[in-house]
Amino acid sequence: MLKKIAAAAVHLLFFAGVIAIGAYWSVRIFTPAPTSAPPPLPPPPLRDPDPTAAARMFGKVEIAQAVVAANVQALGVFAAGKDSSAVLVVDGKPPRVFLMGQEVVPGTRLASIDSELIILDTPTGKQEVRLPPPPAVAVSGGSLTQNFTRQGNTLTAPSVPGGPNIPSRPVPQPQPQPAPQPPPSVPQNPPGSPPQVR
């Protein structure tokens, strides 16, 4: 019996060796070849630290300087509640239409629009901009404002210096119609009578 146990132990030992050799070669054959690693990224360029960021990091807080419009002039408004708009001239630039709540300059918004007053919301507080007074117009039968001319039922506006020079069309005046004339009368002869010669 001792021979049988020894033979079984030898067979078991050889069997374990064959399994180990098979496992080794299967790992070697079925494992993909290692790929080369990508090259490392270059380090970021060195630059001087931002003094403002460094000051904030250590607790220094600066108030940001807001851009405030030096000169805002109102030319006209369309007051219609939340759909209101205004025509503004900002720092001498060409006139532009701004909607309610729109930013006029960075940090300054159009807060309120009335028929005579515009309110801007700036970082320093509210700023009022008044519209220019409307020109005086004669309502009664008095004379019209200077440079306006009346031709028939047409009122012509004055020309603006530097504006387009558009020639005015003459207004057609109604021509009197001549009275209709009756057709020349032809004397009629009674039937069967000879014609009369004059």
C-alpha positions as protocol buffer text, in pm:
chain_id: "A"
residue {
  index: 1
  type: MET
  ca { x: 0 y: 0 z: 0 }
}
residue {
  index: 2
  type: LEU
  ca { x: 287 y: 227 z: 59 }
}
residue {
  index: 3
  type: LYS
  ca { x: 387 y: 179 z: -299 }
}
residue {
  index: 4
  type: LYS
  ca { x: 41 y: 292 z: -414 }
}
residue {
  index: 5
  type: ILE
  ca { x: 50 y: 608 z: -205 }
}
residue {
  index: 6
  type: ALA
  ca { x: 401 y: 689 z: -328 }
}
residue {
  index: 7
  type: ALA
  ca { x: 295 y: 635 z: -693 }
}
residue {
  index: 8
  type: ALA
  ca { x: -15 y: 855 z: -645 }
}
residue {
  index: 9
  type: ALA
  ca { x: 199 y: 1129 z: -487 }
}
residue {
  index: 10
  type: VAL
  ca { x: 449 y: 1117 z: -777 }
}
residue {
  index: 11
  type: HIS
  ca { x: 162 y: 1134 z: -1031 }
}
residue {
  index: 12
  type: LEU
  ca { x: 8 y: 1425 z: -843 }
}
residue {
  index: 13
  type: LEU
  ca { x: 343 y: 1604 z: -837 }
}
residue {
  index: 14
  type: PHE
  ca { x: 393 y: 1557 z: -1213 }
}
residue {
  index: 15
  type: PHE
  ca { x: 33 y: 1665 z: -1279 }
}
residue {
  index: 16
  type: ALA
  ca { x: 86 y: 1989 z: -1077 }
}
residue {
  index: 17
  type: GLY
  ca { x: 407 y: 2056 z: -1274 }
}
residue {
  index: 18
  type: VAL
  ca { x: 228 y: 2014 z: -1610 }
}
residue {
  index: 19
  type: ILE
  ca { x: -50 y: 2251 z: -1494 }
}
residue {
  index: 20
  type: ALA
  ca { x: 209 y: 2512 z: -1383 }
}
residue {
  index: 21
  type: ILE
  ca { x: 398 y: 2489 z: -1716 }
}
residue {
  index: 22
  type: GLY
  ca { x: 72 y: 2518 z: -1914 }
}
residue {
  index: 23
  type: ALA
  ca { x: -38 y: 2822 z: -1711 }
}
residue {
  index: 24
  type: TYR
  ca { x: 302 y: 2991 z: -1760 }
}
residue {
  index: 25
  type: TRP
  ca { x: 299 y: 2947 z: -2140 }
}
residue {
  index: 26
  type: SER
  ca { x: -67 y: 3044 z: -2178 }
}
residue {
  index: 27
  type: VAL
  ca { x: 1 y: 3372 z: -1995 }
}
residue {
  index: 28
  type: ARG
  ca { x: 306 y: 3436 z: -2217 }
}
residue {
  index: 29
  type: ILE
  ca { x: 118 y: 3360 z: -2541 }
}
residue {
  index: 30
  type: PHE
  ca { x: -219 y: 3532 z: -2476 }
}
residue {
  index: 31
  type: THR
  ca { x: -97 y: 3850 z: -2304 }
}
residue {
  index: 32
  type: PRO
  ca { x: -48 y: 4140 z: -2557 }
}
residue {
  index: 33
  type: ALA
  ca { x: 294 y: 4292 z: -2595 }
}
residue {
  index: 34
  type: PRO
  ca { x: 344 y: 4601 z: -2379 }
}
residue {
  index: 35
  type: THR
  ca { x: 312 y: 4935 z: -2564 }
}
residue {
  index: 36
  type: SER
  ca { x: 548 y: 5222 z: -2513 }
}
residue {
  index: 37
  type: ALA
  ca { x: 419 y: 5491 z: -2282 }
}
residue {
  index: 38
  type: PRO
  ca { x: 341 y: 5833 z: -2438 }
}
residue {
  index: 39
  type: PRO
  ca { x: 607 y: 6096 z: -2388 }
}
residue {
  index: 40
  type: PRO
  ca { x: 553 y: 6313 z: -2083 }
}
residue {
  index: 41
  type: LEU
  ca { x: 395 y: 6656 z: -2133 }
}
residue {
  index: 42
  type: PRO
  ca { x: 633 y: 6949 z: -2124 }
}
residue {
  index: 43
  type: PRO
  ca { x: 608 y: 7155 z: -1809 }
}
residue {
  index: 44
  type: PRO
  ca { x: 409 y: 7481 z: -1837 }
}
residue {
  index: 45
  type: PRO
  ca { x: 620 y: 7789 z: -1900 }
}
residue {
  index: 46
  type: LEU
  ca { x: 724 y: 7979 z: -1595 }
}
residue {
  index: 47
  type: ARG
  ca { x: 569 y: 8321 z: -1553 }
}
residue {
  index: 48
  type: ASP
  ca { x: 560 y: 8586 z: -1290 }
}
residue {
  index: 49
  type: PRO
  ca { x: 280 y: 8554 z: -1037 }
}
residue {
  index: 50
  type: ASP
  ca { x: -15 y: 8788 z: -1074 }
}
residue {
  index: 51
  type: PRO
  ca { x: 16 y: 9042 z: -791 }
}
residue {
  index: 52
  type: THR
  ca { x: -362 y: 9095 z: -775 }
}
residue {
  index: 53
  type: ALA
  ca { x: -429 y: 8723 z: -739 }
}
residue {
  index: 54
  type: ALA
  ca { x: -154 y: 8694 z: -477 }
}
residue {
  index: 55
  type: ALA
  ca { x: -303 y: 8986 z: -281 }
}
residue {
  index: 56
  type: ARG
  ca { x: -648 y: 8825 z: -290 }
}
residue {
  index: 57
  type: MET
  ca { x: -499 y: 8497 z: -175 }
}
residue {
  index: 58
  type: PHE
  ca { x: -366 y: 8667 z: 138 }
}
residue {
  index: 59
  type: GLY
  ca { x: -689 y: 8854 z: 213 }
}
residue {
  index: 60
  type: LYS
  ca { x: -654 y: 9188 z: 39 }
}
residue {
  index: 61
  type: VAL
  ca { x: -981 y: 9277 z: -136 }
}
residue {
  index: 62
  type: GLU
  ca { x: -999 y: 9556 z: -391 }
}
residue {
  index: 63
  type: ILE
  ca { x: -1317 y: 9713 z: -519 }
}
residue {
  index: 64
  type: ALA
  ca { x: -1345 y: 9675 z: -893 }
}
residue {
  index: 65
  type: GLN
  ca { x: -1357 y: 10003 z: -1080 }
}
residue {
  index: 66
  type: ALA
  ca { x: -1678 y: 10018 z: -1284 }
}
residue {
  index: 67
  type: VAL
  ca { x: -1691 y: 10193 z: -1618 }
}
residue {
  index: 68
  type: VAL
  ca { x: -1931 y: 10483 z: -1579 }
}
residue {
  index: 69
  type: ALA
  ca { x: -2054 y: 10672 z: -1880 }
}
residue {
  index: 70
  type: ALA
  ca { x: -1935 y: 11030 z: -1863 }
}
residue {
  index: 71
  type: ASN
  ca { x: -2205 y: 11169 z: -2090 }
}
residue {
  index: 72
  type: VAL
  ca { x: -2542 y: 11008 z: -2161 }
}
residue {
  index: 73
  type: GLN
  ca { x: -2801 y: 11208 z: -2352 }
}
residue {
  index: 74
  type: ALA
  ca { x: -3157 y: 11099 z: -2425 }
}
residue {
  index: 75
  type: LEU
  ca { x: -3300 y: 11177 z: -2768 }
}
residue {
  index: 76
  type: GLY
  ca { x: -3632 y: 10996 z: -2747 }
}
residue {
  index: 77
  type: VAL
  ca { x: -3829 y: 10726 z: -2570 }
}
residue {
  index: 78
  type: PHE
  ca { x: -4095 y: 10466 z: -2638 }
}
residue {
  index: 79
  type: ALA
  ca { x: -4267 y: 10425 z: -2300 }
}
residue {
  index: 80
  type: ALA
  ca { x: -4463 y: 10097 z: -2306 }
}
residue {
  index: 81
  type: GLY
  ca { x: -4412 y: 9931 z: -1970 }
}
residue {
  index: 82
  type: LYS
  ca { x: -4169 y: 9638 z: -1979 }
}
residue {
  index: 83
  type: ASP
  ca { x: -4133 y: 9675 z: -2360 }
}
residue {
  index: 84
  type: SER
  ca { x: -4004 y: 10033 z: -2332 }
}
residue {
  index: 85
  type: SER
  ca { x: -3698 y: 10153 z: -2519 }
}
residue {
  index: 86
  type: ALA
  ca { x: -3492 y: 10470 z: -2540 }
}
residue {
  index: 87
  type: VAL
  ca { x: -3267 y: 10634 z: -2797 }
}
residue {
  index: 88
  type: LEU
  ca { x: -2946 y: 10733 z: -2618 }
}
residue {
  index: 89
  type: VAL
  ca { x: -2620 y: 10899 z: -2717 }
}
residue {
  index: 90
  type: VAL
  ca { x: -2336 y: 10763 z: -2501 }
}
residue {
  index: 91
  type: ASP
  ca { x: -2009 y: 10961 z: -2487 }
}
residue {
  index: 92
  type: GLY
  ca { x: -2068 y: 11128 z: -2824 }
}
residue {
  index: 93
  type: LYS
  ca { x: -2110 y: 10801 z: -3015 }
}
residue {
  index: 94
  type: PRO
  ca { x: -2391 y: 10766 z: -3273 }
}
residue {
  index: 95
  type: PRO
  ca { x: -2742 y: 10732 z: -3126 }
}
residue {
  index: 96
  type: ARG
  ca { x: -2849 y: 10379 z: -3039 }
}
residue {
  index: 97
  type: VAL
  ca { x: -3171 y: 10218 z: -2918 }
}
residue {
  index: 98
  type: PHE
  ca { x: -3154 y: 10048 z: -2577 }
}
residue {
  index: 99
  type: LEU
  ca { x: -3426 y: 9822 z: -2436 }
}
residue {
  index: 100
  type: MET
  ca { x: -3543 y: 9821 z: -2076 }
}
residue {
  index: 101
  type: GLY
  ca { x: -3288 y: 9635 z: -1860 }
}
residue {
  index: 102
  type: GLN
  ca { x: -3019 y: 9641 z: -2132 }
}
residue {
  index: 103
  type: GLU
  ca { x: -2664 y: 9742 z: -2042 }
}
residue {
  index: 104
  type: VAL
  ca { x: -2579 y: 10091 z: -2170 }
}
residue {
  index: 105
  type: VAL
  ca { x: -2212 y: 10069 z: -2069 }
}
residue {
  index: 106
  type: PRO
  ca { x: -2052 y: 9793 z: -1862 }
}
residue {
  index: 107
  type: GLY
  ca { x: -2202 y: 9815 z: -1514 }
}
residue {
  index: 108
  type: THR
  ca { x: -2481 y: 10059 z: -1609 }
}
residue {
  index: 109
  type: ARG
  ca { x: -2830 y: 9933 z: -1700 }
}
residue {
  index: 110
  type: LEU
  ca { x: -3143 y: 10105 z: -1823 }
}
residue {
  index: 111
  type: ALA
  ca { x: -3367 y: 10078 z: -1514 }
}
residue {
  index: 112
  type: SER
  ca { x: -3676 y: 10286 z: -1587 }
}
residue {
  index: 113
  type: ILE
  ca { x: -3827 y: 10473 z: -1883 }
}
residue {
  index: 114
  type: ASP
  ca { x: -4091 y: 10742 z: -1853 }
}
residue {
  index: 115
  type: SER
  ca { x: -4223 y: 10986 z: -2113 }
}
residue {
  index: 116
  type: GLU
  ca { x: -3992 y: 11263 z: -1986 }
}
residue {
  index: 117
  type: LEU
  ca { x: -3729 y: 11084 z: -1773 }
}
residue {
  index: 118
  type: ILE
  ca { x: -3491 y: 10790 z: -1803 }
}
residue {
  index: 119
  type: ILE
  ca { x: -3332 y: 10631 z: -1495 }
}
residue {
  index: 120
  type: LEU
  ca { x: -3000 y: 10446 z: -1525 }
}
residue {
  index: 121
  type: ASP
  ca { x: -2890 y: 10198 z: -1258 }
}
residue {
  index: 122
  type: THR
  ca { x: -2517 y: 10257 z: -1202 }
}
residue {
  index: 123
  type: PRO
  ca { x: -2280 y: 10101 z: -946 }
}
residue {
  index: 124
  type: THR
  ca { x: -2277 y: 10432 z: -757 }
}
residue {
  index: 125
  type: GLY
  ca { x: -2657 y: 10464 z: -751 }
}
residue {
  index: 126
  type: LYS
  ca { x: -2941 y: 10588 z: -970 }
}
residue {
  index: 127
  type: GLN
  ca { x: -2874 y: 10844 z: -1244 }
}
residue {
  index: 128
  type: GLU
  ca { x: -3155 y: 11048 z: -1400 }
}
residue {
  index: 129
  type: VAL
  ca { x: -3143 y: 11156 z: -1763 }
}
residue {
  index: 130
  type: ARG
  ca { x: -3409 y: 11401 z: -1878 }
}
residue {
  index: 131
  type: LEU
  ca { x: -3533 y: 11426 z: -2234 }
}
residue {
  index: 132
  type: PRO
  ca { x: -3492 y: 11759 z: -2411 }
}
residue {
  index: 133
  type: PRO
  ca { x: -3807 y: 11973 z: -2408 }
}
residue {
  index: 134
  type: PRO
  ca { x: -4023 y: 11932 z: -2719 }
}
residue {
  index: 135
  type: PRO
  ca { x: -4013 y: 12224 z: -2967 }
}
residue {
  index: 136
  type: ALA
  ca { x: -4295 y: 12475 z: -2945 }
}
residue {
  index: 137
  type: VAL
  ca { x: -4555 y: 12427 z: -3220 }
}
residue {
  index: 138
  type: ALA
  ca { x: -4833 y: 12670 z: -3306 }
}
residue {
  index: 139
  type: VAL
  ca { x: -5162 y: 12485 z: -3255 }
}
residue {
  index: 140
  type: SER
  ca { x: -5406 y: 12763 z: -3342 }
}
residue {
  index: 141
  type: GLY
  ca { x: -5430 y: 12948 z: -3672 }
}
residue {
  index: 142
  type: GLY
  ca { x: -5108 y: 13139 z: -3597 }
}
residue {
  index: 143
  type: SER
  ca { x: -4796 y: 13127 z: -3809 }
}
residue {
  index: 144
  type: LEU
  ca { x: -4606 y: 12802 z: -3840 }
}
residue {
  index: 145
  type: THR
  ca { x: -4259 y: 12743 z: -3697 }
}
residue {
  index: 146
  type: GLN
  ca { x: -3980 y: 12901 z: -3900 }
}
residue {
  index: 147
  type: ASN
  ca { x: -3866 y: 12734 z: -4221 }
}
residue {
  index: 148
  type: PHE
  ca { x: -4188 y: 12536 z: -4265 }
}
residue {
  index: 149
  type: THR
  ca { x: -4378 y: 12626 z: -4580 }
}
residue {
  index: 150
  type: ARG
  ca { x: -4727 y: 12540 z: -4683 }
}
residue {
  index: 151
  type: GLN
  ca { x: -4815 y: 12461 z: -5043 }
}
residue {
  index: 152
  type: GLY
  ca { x: -5179 y: 12376 z: -5083 }
}
residue {
  index: 153
  type: ASN
  ca { x: -5254 y: 12096 z: -4838 }
}
residue {
  index: 154
  type: THR
  ca { x: -4886 y: 11998 z: -4805 }
}
residue {
  index: 155
  type: LEU
  ca { x: -4653 y: 12115 z: -4527 }
}
residue {
  index: 156
  type: THR
  ca { x: -4283 y: 12098 z: -4619 }
}
residue {
  index: 157
  type: ALA
  ca { x: -4015 y: 12048 z: -4354 }
}
residue {
  index: 158
  type: PRO
  ca { x: -3704 y: 12267 z: -4337 }
}
residue {
  index: 159
  type: SER
  ca { x: -3383 y: 12134 z: -4486 }
}
residue {
  index: 160
  type: VAL
  ca { x: -3116 y: 12021 z: -4240 }
}
residue {
  index: 161
  type: PRO
  ca { x: -2757 y: 12133 z: -4307 }
}
residue {
  index: 162
  type: GLY
  ca { x: -2550 y: 11832 z: -4407 }
}
residue {
  index: 163
  type: GLY
  ca { x: -2861 y: 11626 z: -4481 }
}
residue {
  index: 164
  type: PRO
  ca { x: -2952 y: 11481 z: -4819 }
}
residue {
  index: 165
  type: ASN
  ca { x: -3048 y: 11744 z: -5071 }
}
residue {
  index: 166
  type: ILE
  ca { x: -3372 y: 11609 z: -5210 }
}
residue {
  index: 167
  type: PRO
  ca { x: -3548 y: 11843 z: -5455 }
}
residue {
  index: 168
  type: SER
  ca { x: -3904 y: 11912 z: -5357 }
}
residue {
  index: 169
  type: ARG
  ca { x: -4177 y: 11806 z: -5594 }
}
residue {
  index: 170
  type: PRO
  ca { x: -4415 y: 12075 z: -5704 }
}
residue {
  index: 171
  type: VAL
  ca { x: -4759 y: 12016 z: -5566 }
}
residue {
  index: 172
  type: PRO
  ca { x: -5008 y: 11993 z: -5854 }
}
residue {
  index: 173
  type: GLN
  ca { x: -5268 y: 12267 z: -5826 }
}
residue {
  index: 174
  type: PRO
  ca { x: -5621 y: 12179 z: -5938 }
}
residue {
  index: 175
  type: GLN
  ca { x: -5690 y: 12334 z: -6279 }
}
residue {
  index: 176
  type: PRO
  ca { x: -6032 y: 12488 z: -6334 }
}
residue {
  index: 177
  type: GLN
  ca { x: -6234 y: 12280 z: -6579 }
}
residue {
  index: 178
  type: PRO
  ca { x: -6386 y: 12473 z: -6874 }
}
residue {
  index: 179
  type: ALA
  ca { x: -6761 y: 12458 z: -6897 }
}
residue {
  index: 180
  type: PRO
  ca { x: -6877 y: 12193 z: -7144 }
}
residue {
  index: 181
  type: GLN
  ca { x: -7000 y: 12339 z: -7471 }
}
residue {
  index: 182
  type: PRO
  ca { x: -7306 y: 12201 z: -7645 }
}
residue {
  index: 183
  type: PRO
  ca { x: -7242 y: 12030 z: -7979 }
}
residue {
  index: 184
  type: PRO
  ca { x: -7309 y: 12249 z: -8285 }
}
residue {
  index: 185
  type: SER
  ca { x: -7668 y: 12231 z: -8380 }
}
residue {
  index: 186
  type: VAL
  ca { x: -7752 y: 12090 z: -8722 }
}
residue {
  index: 187
  type: PRO
  ca { x: -8089 y: 12192 z: -8861 }
}
residue {
  index: 188
  type: GLN
  ca { x: -8294 y: 11892 z: -8929 }
}
residue {
  index: 189
  type: ASN
  ca { x: -8509 y: 11867 z: -9239 }
}
residue {
  index: 190
  type: PRO
  ca { x: -8838 y: 11693 z: -9229 }
}
residue {
  index: 191
  type: PRO
  ca { x: -8822 y: 11361 z: -9408 }
}
residue {
  index: 192
  type: GLY
  ca { x: -8883 y: 11384 z: -9781 }
}
residue {
  index: 193
  type: SER
  ca { x: -8791 y: 11755 z: -9814 }
}
residue {
  index: 194
  type: PRO
  ca { x: -8490 y: 11876 z: -10012 }
}
residue {
  index: 195
  type: PRO
  ca { x: -8181 y: 11981 z: -9811 }
}
residue {
  index: 196
  type: GLN
  ca { x: -8137 y: 12351 z: -9751 }
}
residue {
  index: 197
  type: VAL
  ca { x: -7821 y: 12517 z: -9876 }
}
residue {
  index: 198
  type: ARG
  ca { x: -7693 y: 12827 z: -9708 }
}
